[in-house]
Amino acid sequence: MNNKFRVLVVDLSSKKSKVEFYDTRKKWLGGSGLAAGLFEKYANFDNDPFHPDQPIIFAIGPLTGMFPLMSKTIMSFMSPYNGQYAESHGGGRSALALRFAGYDALVITGRAEKLTCLGFGAREINIQDVHYLKGMDIFKTGKILRNLKPKNPGHRSILRIGQAGENLISYACVNVDTFRHFGRMGGGAAMGAKNLKGIIISGDSTYDLNKDTIKEYNKVYKDIYKIITESDAVRKYHDLGTPENLIPLNELKALPWRNLQSTHDPDIGSISGEKFAEELLLRQVACAGCPVGCIHIGLLRERFGEDHEYLYRQVSYDYEPIFGVGSMLGVTSSSGVLTLLEDVEKLGLDAISAGVALAWATEALEKKVITAEQTMADLKFGDVQSYRTALKNLAEQSNEFYRFLGRGALVAAETYGGEDFACVLGQEMAGYATGENYFVSQALGFRHSHLDTGAYSFDQEEQAKDIEKSIKYMQDQEYYRILMCSMAGCLFGRKAYPKENILRALNSLGYDYSQQDLDDSVKDIQAHRWAIKFRTGFKPEEVKIPKRFLEVETWKGKTDSDYLFKLKKEYQKILRDIAEKHKFADEEEKSEPER
Ligand code: SF4
């Protein structure tokens, strides 16, 4: 196997950095696998997520910058949300900038004394004091960081956190290049704990292709590009984008509304993908190296003067954020949704978790589990203004209630009551009330994400309640998704990248993997990631599936709780078996006989 992984390691406490090389391409592949390998090496397993020792890792894959849609960066860290190993995937220009800075991964350890911005490229690294950015929102921060390096050549990516990250909210996100995010599991708080306000990656170098395989590379590239641009495989992502799913899921009775009190609403037309496209869509943009352009930017107008004077701003929207601050909060106006999305963006919150947490708070207030004095706003489903006030209080951590809510809806519910209707499956639910298979999949998923196994599709395809079939589906999907995420590829590119095409692409760059090599590596990475998650405290038996998920009417009727808990029990066992296959280096040392 050719070249070694090149990893930049920066310690914010000592302000020192070094470049490390790892000869582990065959074992770690890249992306998810590389991130797990580096996490095991750098993590302090005996301490909490906010300990300065804990690393934050950003890793790209072997195909990054070489093939279309290979545009993601894998961020891994010990999650402030649950204390466990977590991954969050972001796009924008981050992956390409890392590639052209000459690194496969960045590891950040330590804690800066003052609020700091880390900047680096192929030829320089600097750690700048940016204490004057304290409390500043995502957009203003981006503007100032861009001006710190006005003449920066090549590809540049700017990552930053807002107030939510600085205040260590468990679901603070990291904004990437304004319209993309490392959204879930609290990466923003992991950066906040390091006093790290921003990262500027300058892709200011070049990257050589393997001359021996260039002909084959051109051929494989063309084949893959053709699938993407000439077939319908990814067309829907460009047209209406992911919001295309709002009407079908609502019709299916699978779209969560008003804290999952229902799964269907006749007002869907006012927040559908079609409505956004017809009335608010300005343009579609893309992550660097992607011909799809699924990122939809809407126009938000705000009247500020008597004489029809308006401020206008550009806000990105997607299916999940529309579900989070739209249907889940009963907001049925597209401009109302965009208003809330802009607030969420500015403050640096994850739109899904923030929306679901406020949905719980709204129902808790209705049921008098909490008071309006605690929420500091008269929260009502559909009331945009009350949610704007609540989001600000949440990000500012204005009182004890918001401090608990900032640790997640379930933590707040365990404190005040109302656990039964906290829509949390490992973390706040994604927008799929498709049935038992999905509920179990998110609750036990590695990232607690709808993307771990895609079981929402299985729910829609399969009526029969078949535990064996369900587990096989989830395992097959997890296998493929680990492979794709070890390439750091966008999962919207699944149809263009069956396993065979991933292998062809790797070979065309001179990486001499066989199909068997890839299979073996993915199995190892799967065991490795799960083993780290277990070692950092994951106990699947203790993951709750609140009563609301058992009461909800999905398209299949009422949840079959008997089937759901049997499936959960079986899946738990399988995950433990997978994790046990990995042996940690420090455990192997301990088990070696004394000489
Ligand atoms: S399909 Fe969308 S999210 Fe995926 S790489 Fe392209 S622009 Fe980014």
Residues whose N, C-alpha, C, O or C-beta is under 5 A from the ligand:
A	BS01	SF4	L69 S71 G91 V285 A286 C287 C290 V292 G293 C294 I295 C490 F492
